[in-house]
Amino acid sequence: MQIFEALITRISRFLDFVAGLMLAGTAALIVANILGRSLLNTSILGTYEMVGFFTAGAVGLALARCALENSHIAVEFITDRFPPSLQKVIQLITGIPVIGFIIFTSYNLLQYGSRIAESGEVSPTTQMAFYPFIYIVALGFLALSLVLVLKLAQLFTGGERK
């Protein structure tokens, strides 16, 4: 269990680091576009598209670490009043379908990315292939599903950290 937790933690941190690089690249692109418009009276073609792609990738890759560190919003004001044993049952009842949904989402994103890659579809302005960003988001969802499996396992082995 500790090896699985260490592996998931490393993967989540790495993906979060890549997400940070994508956000930094997005910020640099926006600043360069603004400076280009102000100083050179020209803009970078496809800035809007690229910002959208990089932002989607960054959000997708950051999901796992957010879940790992419980940095998301959780509405537990009702279930916190229940006995711990009932809280575990509720988390199990809700956790398993959520994991299934996240895996289903990741799988369908991979299929969608493959269809886009096969069709040769590109972005309208820059003619850039965008299927790699779909794959990146799918990878983020897959990592999120592993974190959720870890959380569920920790819940029943006494290793849950809140």
Rosetta blueprint (number, residue, H / E / L):
1 M L
2 Q H
3 I H
4 F H
5 E H
6 A H
7 L H
8 I H
9 T H
10 R H
11 I H
12 S H
13 R H
14 F H
15 L H
16 D H
17 F H
18 V H
19 A H
20 G H
21 L H
22 M H
23 L H
24 A H
25 G H
26 T H
27 A H
28 A H
29 L H
30 I H
31 V H
32 A H
33 N H
34 I H
35 L H
36 G H
37 R H
38 S H
39 L H
40 L L
41 N L
42 T L
43 S L
44 I L
45 L L
46 G L
47 T H
48 Y H
49 E H
50 M H
51 V H
52 G H
53 F H
54 F H
55 T H
56 A H
57 G H
58 A H
59 V H
60 G H
61 L H
62 A H
63 L H
64 A H
65 R H
66 C H
67 A H
68 L H
69 E L
70 N L
71 S L
72 H L
73 I L
74 A L
75 V L
76 E L
77 F L
78 I L
79 T H
80 D H
81 R H
82 F L
83 P L
84 P H
85 S H
86 L H
87 Q H
88 K H
89 V H
90 I H
91 Q H
92 L H
93 I H
94 T H
95 G H
96 I H
97 P H
98 V H
99 I H
100 G H
101 F H
102 I H
103 I H
104 F H
105 T H
106 S H
107 Y H
108 N H
109 L H
110 L H
111 Q H
112 Y H
113 G H
114 S H
115 R H
116 I H
117 A H
118 E H
119 S H
120 G L
121 E L
122 V E
123 S L
124 P L
125 T L
126 T L
127 Q L
128 M L
129 A E
130 F L
131 Y H
132 P H
133 F H
134 I H
135 Y H
136 I H
137 V H
138 A H
139 L H
140 G H
141 F H
142 L H
143 A H
144 L H
145 S H
146 L H
147 V H
148 L H
149 V H
150 L H
151 K H
152 L H
153 A H
154 Q H
155 L H
156 F H
157 T H
158 G L
159 G L
160 E L
161 R L
162 K L
